[in-house]
Amino acid sequence: MLGNHLQYDLDTYFHKINKLMVCKGSRKKKLIEELKASIEDFLDDHPEASIHDIVGRFGTPEDIAIDYISSVEGSEFGNDLNSARFIKRAALFVGLAIVIIFCVLCIFCYLKNAESADGFTDFGVAEGIKLLKNGG
Amino acid sequence: MLLTLLNIRDMYGYQLSQELAKRSDNMFILREGSMYPTLYRLVEKGYISDRREKVGKRRTRVYYHLEPSGLKYLNYIKSEYLSINEGVLKILNYSGGISDNVRKSFAI
């Protein structure tokens, strides 16, 4: 059972690794899962280890990301990088499309309401004039 | 080196890096960031396979196993390495840059 402080430090450590790693989601998930298991094995051998000992043994999140990049073949890394870029661009495009559609809908609703309001106002004015003519 | 260790027995990631350091007297330190991509590549090529084993309540270990094609590949790269090594030592011997002790140990 890990102490709260070490658990928090480890969560931060893995969060940084997750951010820095450039690879496909499934590969990243597998690597982080195995890294977690390795760290647990290390802690079994060294129960009093601190986060500094863990970083000393396994490397900083930057070290791990660099080790990964230097270990993959060029074409594989290129594919991972292209996938990451594609996903970011696709997400940006989808976000933009949603914003545009929302704006168009808002403008459409406004114009439709404005049309209806004008009609109502005209009707109200016409009725008012009629009443005045009839002397009341 | 990883294939050589897996030829001894199936091992999981942490065990592989520990064995490598221990057997090389800490000359070769292979960190997990470098080791796992190499293992995944070997799995993709079919030289090794992996299986998940539950350890305790929450932990899952991934054990790696050397496949017959991996053993074949290991034997091939071992012979390549020894040929290159022999050639280098011959050159060093020719230029007088090799001690008697080293010459004896490699039988040149």
gemmi code that builds the backbone of each chain (N, CA, C; Angstrom):
import gemmi

chains = {
    "A": [
        ("MET", (0.861, -1.209, 0.000), (0.000, 0.000, 0.000), (0.890, 1.249, 0.000)),
        ("LEU", (0.745, 2.109, -1.001), (1.609, 3.275, -1.093), (1.085, 4.381, -0.201)),
        ("GLY", (2.042, 5.199, 0.317), (1.642, 6.385, 1.080), (0.944, 7.363, 0.155)),
        ("ASN", (0.121, 8.257, 0.752), (-0.629, 9.223, -0.061), (0.302, 10.124, -0.865)),
        ("HIS", (1.379, 10.565, -0.213), (2.310, 11.492, -0.858), (2.982, 10.837, -2.053)),
        ("LEU", (3.450, 9.587, -1.878), (4.117, 8.871, -2.982), (3.118, 8.601, -4.091)),
        ("GLN", (1.907, 8.222, -3.748), (0.869, 7.960, -4.751), (0.592, 9.217, -5.575)),
        ("TYR", (0.526, 10.362, -4.894), (0.296, 11.636, -5.580), (1.456, 11.946, -6.531)),
        ("ASP", (2.683, 11.739, -6.023), (3.877, 11.982, -6.853), (3.890, 11.062, -8.071)),
        ("LEU", (3.511, 9.803, -7.852), (3.487, 8.842, -8.963), (2.407, 9.214, -9.982)),
        ("ASP", (1.257, 9.653, -9.495), (0.189, 10.078, -10.415), (0.666, 11.238, -11.283)),
        ("THR", (1.376, 12.182, -10.654), (1.930, 13.333, -11.385), (2.959, 12.857, -12.406)),
        ("TYR", (3.796, 11.916, -11.990), (4.851, 11.335, -12.842), (4.235, 10.706, -14.082)),
        ("PHE", (3.210, 9.888, -13.891), (2.590, 9.201, -15.035), (1.801, 10.182, -15.906)),
        ("HIS", (1.221, 11.194, -15.283), (0.504, 12.209, -16.049), (1.455, 12.924, -17.018)),
        ("LYS", (2.673, 13.244, -16.507), (3.681, 13.919, -17.355), (4.123, 13.001, -18.494)),
        ("ILE", (4.335, 11.733, -18.166), (4.763, 10.773, -19.204), (3.691, 10.700, -20.280)),
        ("ASN", (2.446, 10.631, -19.863), (1.327, 10.537, -20.803), (1.296, 11.747, -21.747)),
        ("LYS", (1.616, 12.911, -21.189), (1.595, 14.136, -22.012), (2.760, 14.166, -23.003)),
        ("LEU", (3.914, 13.668, -22.559), (5.135, 13.799, -23.379), (5.274, 12.727, -24.457)),
        ("MET", (4.692, 11.559, -24.218), (4.877, 10.448, -25.158), (4.166, 10.737, -26.475)),
        ("VAL", (4.913, 10.571, -27.573), (4.316, 10.726, -28.901), (4.195, 9.337, -29.511)),
        ("CYS", (3.057, 8.757, -29.371), (2.799, 7.449, -29.970), (1.290, 7.209, -29.943)),
        ("LYS", (0.902, 6.132, -30.623), (-0.532, 5.819, -30.688), (-1.074, 5.535, -29.296)),
        ("GLY", (-2.365, 5.825, -29.117), (-2.995, 5.690, -27.806), (-2.846, 4.313, -27.199)),
        ("SER", (-3.057, 3.278, -28.010), (-3.013, 1.910, -27.497), (-1.585, 1.563, -27.057)),
        ("ARG", (-0.612, 2.007, -27.837), (0.790, 1.732, -27.506), (1.179, 2.480, -26.228)),
        ("LYS", (0.729, 3.727, -26.127), (1.042, 4.548, -24.953), (0.443, 3.919, -23.695)),
        ("LYS", (-0.805, 3.469, -23.847), (-1.511, 2.868, -22.701), (-0.766, 1.619, -22.233)),
        ("LYS", (-0.338, 0.809, -23.187), (0.363, -0.441, -22.860), (1.690, -0.151, -22.167)),
        ("LEU", (2.403, 0.827, -22.709), (3.710, 1.152, -22.148), (3.586, 1.674, -20.723)),
        ("ILE", (2.622, 2.562, -20.516), (2.450, 3.137, -19.176), (2.000, 2.062, -18.187)),
        ("GLU", (1.158, 1.154, -18.660), (0.691, 0.047, -17.816), (1.869, -0.813, -17.375)),
        ("GLU", (2.757, -1.125, -18.332), (3.908, -1.975, -18.013), (4.893, -1.228, -17.128)),
        ("LEU", (5.018, 0.061, -17.364), (5.911, 0.874, -16.528), (5.412, 0.900, -15.083)),
        ("LYS", (4.107, 1.005, -14.937), (3.507, 0.998, -13.586), (3.817, -0.321, -12.892)),
        ("ALA", (3.661, -1.419, -13.638), (3.946, -2.738, -13.057), (5.416, -2.836, -12.660)),
        ("SER", (6.309, -2.305, -13.508), (7.752, -2.343, -13.200), (8.056, -1.537, -11.943)),
        ("ILE", (7.415, -0.385, -11.817), (7.652, 0.450, -10.632), (7.136, -0.242, -9.381)),
        ("GLU", (6.022, -0.927, -9.515), (5.498, -1.704, -8.374), (6.470, -2.808, -7.984)),
        ("ASP", (7.059, -3.469, -8.975), (8.075, -4.498, -8.695), (9.293, -3.879, -8.001)),
        ("PHE", (9.693, -2.693, -8.467), (10.826, -1.990, -7.855), (10.515, -1.654, -6.398)),
        ("LEU", (9.287, -1.216, -6.161), (8.892, -0.859, -4.787), (8.801, -2.100, -3.901)),
        ("ASP", (8.505, -3.249, -4.489), (8.528, -4.498, -3.711), (9.952, -4.776, -3.216)),
        ("ASP", (10.928, -4.514, -4.111), (12.334, -4.729, -3.736), (12.864, -3.615, -2.833)),
        ("HIS", (12.295, -2.424, -2.959), (12.765, -1.257, -2.195), (11.569, -0.552, -1.569)),
        ("PRO", (11.031, -1.103, -0.473), (9.784, -0.575, 0.092), (9.893, 0.875, 0.593)),
        ("GLU", (11.109, 1.295, 0.939), (11.278, 2.652, 1.475), (11.635, 3.670, 0.388)),
        ("ALA", (11.561, 3.253, -0.867), (11.970, 4.142, -1.960), (11.063, 5.360, -2.042)),
        ("SER", (11.686, 6.495, -2.403), (10.926, 7.738, -2.579), (10.748, 7.968, -4.081)),
        ("ILE", (10.063, 9.026, -4.429), (9.866, 9.344, -5.841), (11.220, 9.653, -6.495)),
        ("HIS", (12.147, 10.198, -5.722), (13.484, 10.492, -6.268), (14.218, 9.201, -6.630)),
        ("ASP", (14.045, 8.172, -5.787), (14.667, 6.868, -6.083), (14.049, 6.270, -7.347)),
        ("ILE", (12.751, 6.427, -7.470), (12.058, 5.885, -8.648), (12.512, 6.608, -9.913)),
        ("VAL", (12.600, 7.918, -9.828), (13.067, 8.705, -10.978), (14.524, 8.370, -11.297)),
        ("GLY", (15.320, 8.153, -10.258), (16.716, 7.773, -10.454), (16.846, 6.440, -11.180)),
        ("ARG", (15.982, 5.517, -10.880), (16.025, 4.186, -11.495), (15.399, 4.166, -12.882)),
        ("PHE", (14.239, 4.816, -13.038), (13.499, 4.708, -14.302), (13.679, 5.907, -15.219)),
        ("GLY", (14.140, 7.022, -14.681), (14.325, 8.224, -15.493), (13.188, 9.203, -15.283)),
        ("THR", (13.449, 10.451, -15.657), (12.398, 11.466, -15.588), (11.396, 11.204, -16.722)),
        ("PRO", (10.218, 11.824, -16.683), (9.275, 11.663, -17.805), (9.901, 12.072, -19.137)),
        ("GLU", (10.745, 13.104, -19.108), (11.433, 13.528, -20.336), (12.390, 12.445, -20.820)),
        ("ASP", (13.117, 11.831, -19.884), (14.055, 10.746, -20.244), (13.299, 9.602, -20.909)),
        ("ILE", (12.168, 9.244, -20.327), (11.390, 8.120, -20.854), (10.883, 8.432, -22.261)),
        ("ALA", (10.414, 9.665, -22.453), (9.929, 10.060, -23.783), (11.070, 10.042, -24.799)),
        ("ILE", (12.235, 10.541, -24.399), (13.403, 10.562, -25.295), (13.876, 9.140, -25.584)),
        ("ASP", (13.925, 8.294, -24.544), (14.321, 6.892, -24.738), (13.388, 6.215, -25.735)),
        ("TYR", (12.100, 6.498, -25.600), (11.117, 5.883, -26.492), (11.373, 6.332, -27.943)),
        ("ILE", (11.519, 7.648, -28.125), (11.701, 8.182, -29.480), (12.971, 7.630, -30.121)),
        ("SER", (14.030, 7.489, -29.314), (15.287, 6.999, -29.883), (15.256, 5.483, -30.131)),
        ("SER", (14.247, 4.799, -29.573), (14.179, 3.344, -29.740), (13.283, 2.911, -30.887)),
        ("VAL", (12.363, 3.758, -31.277), (11.470, 3.338, -32.363), (12.155, 3.595, -33.694)),
        ("GLU", (11.730, 2.832, -34.691), (12.277, 3.013, -36.034), (11.716, 4.305, -36.630)),
        ("GLY", (12.490, 4.922, -37.508), (12.129, 6.222, -38.062), (10.743, 6.260, -38.668)),
        ("SER", (10.422, 5.223, -39.468), (9.123, 5.216, -40.147), (7.981, 5.082, -39.133)),
        ("GLU", (8.210, 4.273, -38.110), (7.185, 4.067, -37.080), (6.930, 5.369, -36.330)),
        ("PHE", (8.011, 6.090, -35.992), (7.859, 7.357, -35.286), (7.162, 8.381, -36.167)),
        ("GLY", (7.522, 8.365, -37.465), (6.871, 9.270, -38.413), (5.374, 9.035, -38.455)),
        ("ASN", (4.985, 7.752, -38.476), (3.556, 7.402, -38.487), (2.862, 7.877, -37.213)),
        ("ASP", (3.524, 7.680, -36.068), (2.950, 8.105, -34.781), (2.771, 9.619, -34.762)),
        ("LEU", (3.774, 10.327, -35.282), (3.724, 11.796, -35.285), (2.607, 12.279, -36.193)),
        ("ASN", (2.504, 11.647, -37.374), (1.448, 12.025, -38.316), (0.070, 11.746, -37.737)),
        ("SER", (-0.051, 10.605, -37.040), (-1.339, 10.274, -36.408), (-1.710, 11.327, -35.370)),
        ("ALA", (-0.720, 11.713, -34.555), (-0.976, 12.697, -33.503), (-1.403, 14.029, -34.126)),
        ("ARG", (-0.702, 14.424, -35.206), (-1.037, 15.694, -35.885), (-2.433, 15.609, -36.485)),
        ("PHE", (-2.725, 14.471, -37.114), (-4.017, 14.286, -37.761), (-5.141, 14.388, -36.741)),
        ("ILE", (-4.965, 13.729, -35.606), (-6.005, 13.742, -34.572), (-6.240, 15.168, -34.068)),
        ("LYS", (-5.146, 15.919, -33.867), (-5.280, 17.310, -33.373), (-6.020, 18.156, -34.404)),
        ("ARG", (-5.641, 17.997, -35.674), (-6.286, 18.793, -36.728), (-7.746, 18.421, -36.865)),
        ("ALA", (-8.028, 17.129, -36.795), (-9.409, 16.661, -36.907), (-10.247, 17.209, -35.752)),
        ("ALA", (-9.690, 17.196, -34.546), (-10.417, 17.711, -33.378), (-10.683, 19.211, -33.536)),
        ("LEU", (-9.698, 19.938, -34.069), (-9.840, 21.383, -34.290), (-10.931, 21.641, -35.322)),
        ("PHE", (-10.928, 20.873, -36.367), (-11.905, 21.013, -37.446), (-13.314, 20.753, -36.937)),
        ("VAL", (-13.464, 19.666, -36.185), (-14.779, 19.316, -35.641), (-15.267, 20.403, -34.682)),
        ("GLY", (-14.368, 20.905, -33.838), (-14.720, 21.973, -32.896), (-15.195, 23.221, -33.619)),
        ("LEU", (-14.453, 23.561, -34.658), (-14.777, 24.747, -35.470), (-16.139, 24.582, -36.155)),
        ("ALA", (-16.364, 23.384, -36.679), (-17.629, 23.087, -37.373), (-18.810, 23.224, -36.398)),
        ("ILE", (-18.625, 22.745, -35.187), (-19.698, 22.840, -34.177), (-19.996, 24.300, -33.858)),
        ("VAL", (-18.949, 25.101, -33.713), (-19.126, 26.530, -33.391), (-19.861, 27.232, -34.533)),
        ("ILE", (-19.468, 26.933, -35.768), (-20.096, 27.572, -36.940), (-21.569, 27.187, -37.023)),
        ("ILE", (-21.859, 25.903, -36.856), (-23.249, 25.427, -36.918), (-24.090, 26.095, -35.832)),
        ("PHE", (-23.506, 26.201, -34.626), (-24.202, 26.849, -33.498), (-24.509, 28.299, -33.836)),
        ("CYS", (-23.539, 29.004, -34.401), (-23.731, 30.425, -34.765), (-24.816, 30.563, -35.819)),
        ("VAL", (-24.790, 29.706, -36.823), (-25.780, 29.746, -37.902), (-27.178, 29.519, -37.330)),
        ("LEU", (-27.300, 28.549, -36.432), (-28.595, 28.245, -35.806), (-29.102, 29.437, -35.001)),
        ("CYS", (-28.189, 30.059, -34.272), (-28.563, 31.241, -33.464), (-29.080, 32.356, -34.362)),
        ("ILE", (-28.368, 32.601, -35.447), (-28.759, 33.677, -36.376), (-30.109, 33.335, -36.994)),
        ("PHE", (-30.284, 32.081, -37.362), (-31.540, 31.635, -37.979), (-32.701, 31.844, -37.010)),
        ("CYS", (-32.504, 31.409, -35.763), (-33.570, 31.560, -34.748), (-33.877, 33.035, -34.503)),
        ("TYR", (-32.844, 33.846, -34.465), (-33.036, 35.278, -34.228), (-33.858, 35.891, -35.347)),
        ("LEU", (-33.486, 35.560, -36.587), (-34.197, 36.138, -37.732), (-35.644, 35.684, -37.756)),
        ("LYS", (-35.869, 34.420, -37.434), (-37.224, 33.876, -37.428), (-38.058, 34.584, -36.352)),
        ("ASN", (-37.484, 34.773, -35.188), (-38.188, 35.436, -34.088), (-38.454, 36.895, -34.434)),
        ("ALA", (-37.472, 37.516, -35.061), (-37.591, 38.934, -35.431), (-38.762, 39.098, -36.406)),
        ("GLU", (-38.877, 38.189, -37.357), (-39.960, 38.197, -38.346), (-41.311, 38.102, -37.654)),
        ("SER", (-41.427, 37.152, -36.751), (-42.681, 36.931, -36.016), (-43.011, 38.162, -35.188)),
        ("ALA", (-42.055, 38.751, -34.523), (-42.264, 39.918, -33.648), (-42.767, 41.099, -34.485)),
        ("ASP", (-42.139, 41.309, -35.684), (-42.570, 42.406, -36.570), (-44.033, 42.232, -36.935)),
        ("GLY", (-44.433, 41.021, -37.283), (-45.823, 40.715, -37.658), (-46.767, 41.032, -36.515)),
        ("PHE", (-46.418, 40.661, -35.322), (-47.233, 40.882, -34.129), (-47.375, 42.379, -33.872)),
        ("THR", (-46.225, 43.093, -33.996), (-46.221, 44.540, -33.756), (-47.158, 45.224, -34.767)),
        ("ASP", (-47.013, 44.795, -36.058), (-47.887, 45.392, -37.099), (-49.364, 45.159, -36.765)),
        ("PHE", (-49.664, 43.943, -36.359), (-51.046, 43.593, -35.994), (-51.529, 44.472, -34.842)),
        ("GLY", (-50.669, 44.634, -33.813), (-51.027, 45.438, -32.646), (-51.283, 46.890, -33.038)),
        ("VAL", (-50.470, 47.444, -33.892), (-50.606, 48.862, -34.327), (-51.900, 49.040, -35.125)),
        ("ALA", (-52.137, 48.058, -36.005), (-53.350, 48.147, -36.858), (-54.612, 48.148, -35.991)),
        ("GLU", (-54.646, 47.264, -35.014), (-55.802, 47.168, -34.105), (-55.972, 48.475, -33.331)),
        ("GLY", (-54.862, 49.064, -32.912), (-54.888, 50.320, -32.155), (-55.493, 51.453, -32.975)),
        ("ILE", (-55.068, 51.523, -34.215), (-55.585, 52.594, -35.122), (-57.086, 52.411, -35.328)),
        ("LYS", (-57.514, 51.153, -35.489), (-58.933, 50.835, -35.701), (-59.742, 51.327, -34.516)),
        ("LEU", (-59.273, 51.043, -33.341), (-59.972, 51.433, -32.101), (-60.100, 52.954, -32.008)),
        ("LEU", (-59.032, 53.640, -32.358), (-59.056, 55.113, -32.301), (-60.086, 55.671, -33.288)),
        ("LYS", (-60.118, 55.070, -34.477), (-61.069, 55.533, -35.513), (-62.502, 55.367, -35.044)),
        ("ASN", (-62.737, 54.273, -34.325), (-64.088, 53.974, -33.851), (-64.445, 54.802, -32.610)),
        ("GLY", (-63.499, 55.639, -32.185), (-63.774, 56.568, -31.102), (-63.643, 55.944, -29.730)),
        ("GLY", (-62.918, 55.040, -29.611), (-62.796, 54.403, -28.304), (-61.392, 54.141, -27.930)),
    ],
    "B": [
        ("MET", (20.497, -9.109, -26.897), (20.671, -9.345, -25.460), (19.343, -9.754, -24.814)),
        ("LEU", (18.266, -9.090, -25.249), (16.949, -9.442, -24.708), (16.564, -10.854, -25.132)),
        ("LEU", (16.845, -11.175, -26.381), (16.528, -12.518, -26.881), (17.338, -13.578, -26.140)),
        ("THR", (18.584, -13.263, -25.829), (19.440, -14.199, -25.090), (18.846, -14.475, -23.713)),
        ("LEU", (18.385, -13.449, -23.059), (17.784, -13.635, -21.723), (16.495, -14.441, -21.817)),
        ("LEU", (15.700, -14.157, -22.849), (14.430, -14.877, -22.988), (14.650, -16.324, -23.401)),
        ("ASN", (15.840, -16.602, -23.944), (16.185, -17.985, -24.299), (16.395, -18.821, -23.030)),
        ("ILE", (16.714, -18.130, -21.936), (16.929, -18.841, -20.667), (15.564, -19.238, -20.094)),
        ("ARG", (14.676, -18.239, -19.991), (13.309, -18.496, -19.510), (12.434, -17.283, -19.825)),
        ("ASP", (11.128, -17.461, -19.720), (10.202, -16.334, -19.904), (10.441, -15.317, -18.793)),
        ("MET", (10.382, -14.056, -19.168), (10.609, -13.005, -18.170), (9.675, -11.837, -18.416)),
        ("TYR", (9.462, -11.052, -17.360), (8.683, -9.824, -17.520), (9.640, -8.633, -17.563)),
        ("GLY", (9.111, -7.456, -17.881), (9.927, -6.281, -18.177), (10.958, -5.924, -17.124)),
        ("TYR", (10.514, -5.758, -15.896), (11.427, -5.369, -14.816), (12.506, -6.431, -14.608)),
        ("GLN", (12.090, -7.664, -14.703), (13.018, -8.787, -14.539), (14.095, -8.766, -15.634)),
        ("LEU", (13.689, -8.464, -16.859), (14.635, -8.398, -17.971), (15.693, -7.320, -17.717)),
        ("SER", (15.255, -6.143, -17.306), (16.234, -5.061, -17.103), (17.140, -5.377, -15.918)),
        ("GLN", (16.596, -6.025, -14.887), (17.422, -6.399, -13.728), (18.448, -7.465, -14.103)),
        ("GLU", (18.005, -8.473, -14.871), (18.909, -9.563, -15.273), (20.023, -9.046, -16.175)),
        ("LEU", (19.655, -8.127, -17.064), (20.644, -7.570, -17.995), (21.743, -6.846, -17.220)),
        ("ALA", (21.335, -6.044, -16.246), (22.308, -5.301, -15.437), (23.152, -6.264, -14.613)),
        ("LYS", (22.499, -7.257, -14.048), (23.201, -8.206, -13.148), (24.219, -9.027, -13.942)),
        ("ARG", (23.804, -9.574, -15.087), (24.688, -10.466, -15.860), (25.824, -9.724, -16.543)),
        ("SER", (25.633, -8.427, -16.771), (26.693, -7.638, -17.417), (27.502, -6.841, -16.394)),
        ("ASP", (27.297, -7.151, -15.097), (27.954, -6.383, -14.014), (27.705, -4.889, -14.188)),
        ("ASN", (26.461, -4.557, -14.452), (26.029, -3.161, -14.605), (26.684, -2.434, -15.775)),
        ("MET", (27.237, -3.198, -16.731), (27.805, -2.549, -17.915), (26.686, -2.124, -18.863)),
        ("PHE", (25.666, -2.945, -18.946), (24.526, -2.617, -19.797), (23.311, -2.313, -18.933)),
        ("ILE", (22.898, -1.038, -19.012), (21.683, -0.628, -18.302), (20.670, -0.278, -19.384)),
        ("LEU", (19.606, -1.044, -19.460), (18.584, -0.775, -20.464), (17.328, -0.304, -19.739)),
        ("ARG", (17.052, 0.996, -19.890), (15.892, 1.540, -19.178), (14.602, 1.172, -19.881)),
        ("GLU", (13.553, 1.187, -19.101), (12.266, 0.713, -19.598), (11.771, 1.516, -20.804)),
        ("GLY", (12.100, 2.803, -20.852), (11.681, 3.647, -21.978), (12.227, 3.142, -23.310)),
        ("SER", (13.436, 2.559, -23.264), (14.049, 1.987, -24.476), (13.664, 0.529, -24.647)),
        ("MET", (13.522, -0.170, -23.524), (13.326, -1.613, -23.590), (11.965, -1.988, -24.145)),
        ("TYR", (10.911, -1.335, -23.662), (9.577, -1.738, -24.090), (9.331, -1.553, -25.592)),
        ("PRO", (9.745, -0.421, -26.201), (9.542, -0.328, -27.664), (10.265, -1.444, -28.412)),
        ("THR", (11.455, -1.826, -27.914), (12.211, -2.921, -28.549), (11.435, -4.230, -28.416)),
        ("LEU", (10.891, -4.471, -27.240), (10.110, -5.699, -27.022), (8.866, -5.713, -27.920)),
        ("TYR", (8.203, -4.563, -28.035), (6.998, -4.516, -28.869), (7.340, -4.793, -30.335)),
        ("ARG", (8.512, -4.282, -30.746), (8.938, -4.513, -32.129), (9.215, -5.998, -32.350)),
        ("LEU", (9.845, -6.632, -31.372), (10.137, -8.068, -31.477), (8.841, -8.884, -31.492)),
        ("VAL", (7.849, -8.423, -30.744), (6.542, -9.110, -30.742), (5.892, -8.961, -32.118)),
        ("GLU", (5.967, -7.746, -32.676), (5.355, -7.508, -33.999), (6.009, -8.370, -35.075)),
        ("LYS", (7.312, -8.604, -34.920), (8.036, -9.417, -35.912), (7.840, -10.915, -35.665)),
        ("GLY", (7.238, -11.247, -34.546), (6.969, -12.656, -34.252), (8.116, -13.388, -33.586)),
        ("TYR", (9.174, -12.674, -33.207), (10.318, -13.334, -32.575), (10.015, -13.706, -31.121)),
        ("ILE", (9.183, -12.908, -30.505), (8.735, -13.210, -29.134), (7.232, -13.032, -29.064)),
        ("SER", (6.649, -13.602, -28.030), (5.216, -13.406, -27.799), (5.043, -12.922, -26.366)),
        ("ASP", (3.881, -12.364, -26.074), (3.654, -11.883, -24.710), (2.361, -12.468, -24.145)),
        ("ARG", (2.302, -12.589, -22.834), (1.085, -13.046, -22.177), (0.963, -12.277, -20.856)),
        ("ARG", (-0.281, -12.038, -20.481), (-0.524, -11.277, -19.244), (-0.830, -12.261, -18.111)),
        ("GLU", (-0.212, -12.011, -16.972), (-0.474, -12.847, -15.789), (-0.827, -11.956, -14.618)),
        ("LYS", (-1.879, -12.316, -13.935), (-2.287, -11.514, -12.790), (-1.417, -11.866, -11.595)),
        ("VAL", (-0.914, -10.826, -10.936), (-0.072, -11.015, -9.748), (-0.748, -10.284, -8.597)),
        ("GLY", (-1.157, -11.009, -7.607), (-1.860, -10.357, -6.497), (-3.244, -9.907, -6.937)),
        ("LYS", (-3.745, -8.886, -6.273), (-5.132, -8.465, -6.542), (-5.229, -7.502, -7.722)),
        ("ARG", (-4.233, -6.597, -7.822), (-4.382, -5.512, -8.798), (-3.363, -5.528, -9.918)),
        ("ARG", (-2.213, -6.169, -9.675), (-1.122, -6.025, -10.639), (-1.207, -7.076, -11.740)),
        ("THR", (-0.889, -6.638, -12.956), (-0.799, -7.566, -14.086), (0.596, -7.472, -14.666)),
        ("ARG", (1.239, -8.616, -14.774), (2.589, -8.629, -15.365), (2.480, -9.165, -16.779)),
        ("VAL", (3.320, -8.596, -17.660), (3.385, -9.096, -19.029), (4.674, -9.897, -19.169)),
        ("TYR", (4.517, -11.181, -19.380), (5.677, -12.062, -19.566), (5.962, -12.205, -21.061)),
        ("TYR", (7.249, -12.223, -21.390), (7.667, -12.385, -22.778), (8.311, -13.753, -22.971)),
        ("HIS", (8.011, -14.329, -24.131), (8.452, -15.709, -24.415), (9.135, -15.744, -25.777)),
        ("LEU", (10.267, -16.434, -25.849), (10.994, -16.541, -27.118), (10.337, -17.591, -28.009)),
        ("GLU", (10.021, -17.173, -29.231), (9.411, -18.085, -30.201), (10.504, -18.772, -31.020)),
        ("PRO", (10.180, -19.885, -31.695), (11.189, -20.580, -32.510), (11.836, -19.651, -33.552)),
        ("SER", (11.039, -18.763, -34.158), (11.624, -17.841, -35.145), (12.584, -16.868, -34.452)),
        ("GLY", (12.298, -16.558, -33.209), (13.170, -15.690, -32.428), (14.482, -16.363, -32.112)),
        ("LEU", (14.422, -17.648, -31.826), (15.635, -18.413, -31.530), (16.517, -18.503, -32.776)),
        ("LYS", (15.856, -18.699, -33.903), (16.577, -18.755, -35.185), (17.279, -17.410, -35.443)),
        ("TYR", (16.541, -16.342, -35.227), (17.092, -14.996, -35.428), (18.235, -14.729, -34.449)),
        ("LEU", (18.066, -15.167, -33.217), (19.102, -14.985, -32.201), (20.396, -15.672, -32.621)),
        ("ASN", (20.279, -16.926, -33.089), (21.463, -17.672, -33.532), (22.136, -16.980, -34.708)),
        ("TYR", (21.315, -16.414, -35.578), (21.859, -15.711, -36.757), (22.644, -14.468, -36.340)),
        ("ILE", (22.038, -13.635, -35.489), (22.732, -12.387, -35.123), (23.929, -12.660, -34.210)),
        ("LYS", (23.863, -13.773, -33.475), (25.024, -14.144, -32.635), (26.219, -14.477, -33.527)),
        ("SER", (25.958, -15.275, -34.566), (27.061, -15.676, -35.456), (27.578, -14.449, -36.206)),
        ("GLU", (26.679, -13.530, -36.587), (27.099, -12.289, -37.249), (28.005, -11.485, -36.328)),
        ("TYR", (27.579, -11.358, -35.090), (28.351, -10.575, -34.120), (29.735, -11.188, -33.892)),
        ("LEU", (29.787, -12.513, -33.751), (31.079, -13.176, -33.496), (32.008, -13.048, -34.704)),
        ("SER", (31.445, -13.104, -35.919), (32.272, -12.924, -37.127), (32.882, -11.529, -37.154)),
        ("ILE", (32.036, -10.537, -36.892), (32.515, -9.143, -36.905), (33.569, -8.953, -35.820)),
        ("ASN", (33.282, -9.517, -34.658), (34.201, -9.400, -33.528), (35.564, -10.013, -33.863)),
        ("GLU", (35.523, -11.182, -34.520), (36.771, -11.866, -34.902), (37.562, -11.002, -35.882)),
        ("GLY", (36.831, -10.427, -36.840), (37.487, -9.573, -37.829), (38.145, -8.358, -37.185)),
        ("VAL", (37.454, -7.749, -36.271), (37.997, -6.565, -35.587), (39.247, -6.935, -34.787)),
        ("LEU", (39.161, -8.070, -34.101), (40.308, -8.490, -33.283), (41.515, -8.822, -34.152)),
        ("LYS", (41.266, -9.364, -35.326), (42.370, -9.669, -36.244), (43.046, -8.385, -36.686)),
        ("ILE", (42.240, -7.377, -36.961), (42.811, -6.094, -37.376), (43.626, -5.501, -36.230)),
        ("LEU", (43.065, -5.570, -35.044), (43.771, -5.022, -33.875), (45.068, -5.786, -33.646)),
        ("ASN", (45.020, -7.082, -33.858), (46.207, -7.932, -33.678), (47.275, -7.577, -34.712)),
        ("TYR", (46.804, -7.370, -35.945), (47.703, -7.038, -37.056), (48.443, -5.734, -36.776)),
        ("SER", (47.698, -4.765, -36.206), (48.323, -3.460, -35.942), (48.986, -3.422, -34.581)),
        ("GLY", (49.089, -4.585, -33.933), (49.792, -4.676, -32.649), (49.043, -4.063, -31.502)),
        ("GLY", (47.808, -3.845, -31.650), (47.072, -3.162, -30.586), (46.313, -4.082, -29.669)),
        ("ILE", (46.734, -5.315, -29.557), (45.992, -6.261, -28.711), (46.963, -6.976, -27.784)),
        ("SER", (46.524, -7.108, -26.522), (47.430, -7.708, -25.535), (47.396, -9.229, -25.646)),
        ("ASP", (48.433, -9.885, -25.061), (48.507, -11.357, -25.095), (47.317, -11.994, -24.397)),
        ("ASN", (46.898, -11.363, -23.303), (45.786, -11.925, -22.539), (44.505, -11.963, -23.378)),
        ("VAL", (44.257, -10.853, -24.070), (43.047, -10.779, -24.900), (43.168, -11.762, -26.061)),
        ("ARG", (44.357, -11.842, -26.639), (44.594, -12.759, -27.753), (44.310, -14.192, -27.317)),
        ("LYS", (44.788, -14.523, -26.151), (44.584, -15.887, -25.641), (43.094, -16.152, -25.401)),
        ("SER", (42.422, -15.180, -24.832), (41.004, -15.414, -24.484), (40.137, -15.569, -25.719)),
        ("PHE", (40.545, -14.951, -26.843), (39.768, -15.104, -28.072), (40.419, -16.086, -29.039)),
        ("ALA", (41.494, -16.704, -28.607), (42.184, -17.760, -29.363), (42.593, -17.293, -30.746)),
        ("ILE", (43.225, -16.116, -30.806), (43.716, -15.591, -32.087), (45.221, -15.802, -32.146)),
    ],
}
model = gemmi.Model(1)
for chain_id, residues in chains.items():
    chain = gemmi.Chain(chain_id)
    for i, (resn, *xyz) in enumerate(residues, 1):
        res = gemmi.Residue()
        res.name, res.seqid = resn, gemmi.SeqId(i, " ")
        for name, pos in zip(("N", "CA", "C"), xyz):
            atom = gemmi.Atom()
            atom.name, atom.element = name, gemmi.Element(name[0])
            atom.pos, atom.b_iso = gemmi.Position(*pos), 0.0
            res.add_atom(atom)
        chain.add_residue(res)
    model.add_chain(chain)
structure = gemmi.Structure()
structure.add_model(model)
structure.setup_entities()
